[in-house]
Amino acid sequence: MNYTQAAQILGITQPALTQQIKKLERTVGAPVFFSIGKKLYLSDAGRTMLATTQQIFEIVNGALDKVQQSTSATEGPISIGFLSSMETIAFEKFFVNFNKLYPDVKISFDLLTRREIWDRLENNQIDLAVMYVPDESIKNWRAYDTKEIASDHLVFLHHDEKMAKRKKVKLAAATKSSWVGYPPDYFTSQLLSEVFKNKMVDEPEIKGQFTSPFSIIRFAQARDYVTALPYTFFLAHTDRITMYHADFDPAISFDVSFVYRNDKAKIPRIKLFFEEWDKYFAEKDYLSVLSDIDSHKFGVE
């Protein structure tokens, strides 16, 4: 990474970033970066500062969580970051039920990118994240726990009548048509790229990329392209998808899970949230809720 890229990620100008780094280096008394060509690397002093800063964040966030552990179970905020490309309907139904039981627990529900989710988790700006796991882009899981919501897998969606009755399709056969999918940095795209690489199959030609699964489906259906989307999304919208579908052989599987800092589940209202979650989906499991399409309409519970 270089100064320009770092400044863009931080949302500031390059001169402002350079000035802040110089101030830090004057305080530390040593360079925190060194460059090789146009790329920047952490110096020994920089690595020490990074490790120390991470430890400070851990201590502060741990203290905040311990304070929250003494609060009421039936009032206060719960902040949830939700991967923006995921299906939300089952969560919306649960939130309605939870709010009826505990109206003083205020839930905020933000649709976020993977980077935004992890930034907010690390900075203790959200209590819970809902995302796909395992996520190989995340290197440090030590500070986090997970709670599985449902097992998921990719579904191949196509227009080929000759394959219409197939329940499964080999990866190589799925690459013969032009594709539409998510941008390269999205979980599904990275997962597919890794699978293609591991199976030594050439990646298909991509004709379009969208951040919304609804946009992907509309584009694929309008242009006779193929795509692959999570089964949980497909299940919730079978009434809107006119394409044929098949599972990959072998399956491309992953989990939908809550991800949260280690001590979050000890906070009374979050513990209560998880207890009510388990009760709600014990009566009708997560995938069954998604498949109940008639109840997805406004005003239907």
Protein Blocks (a to p, Z undefined) as FASTA:
>chain_A
ZZklmmmmnopafklmmmmmmmmmmmnopafbdcehjbccddfklmmmmmmmmmmmmmmm
mmmmmmmmmmcfkgccddddddfkbcfklmmmmmmmmmmmmmmbccddddddfklmmmmm
mnopafbdcdddddfkbmblmlpccddfbdcddddddfbfklmmpmbdcfklmmmpccdd
ddfkbmklmmmmmmmmmnopacdddfbdcfbfklmmmmmmmnopacdddfklmmmmmmmm
cbdcddddddddddddddddfklmmpmklmmmmmmmmmmmmmpcfklmmmmmmlmpghiZ
Z
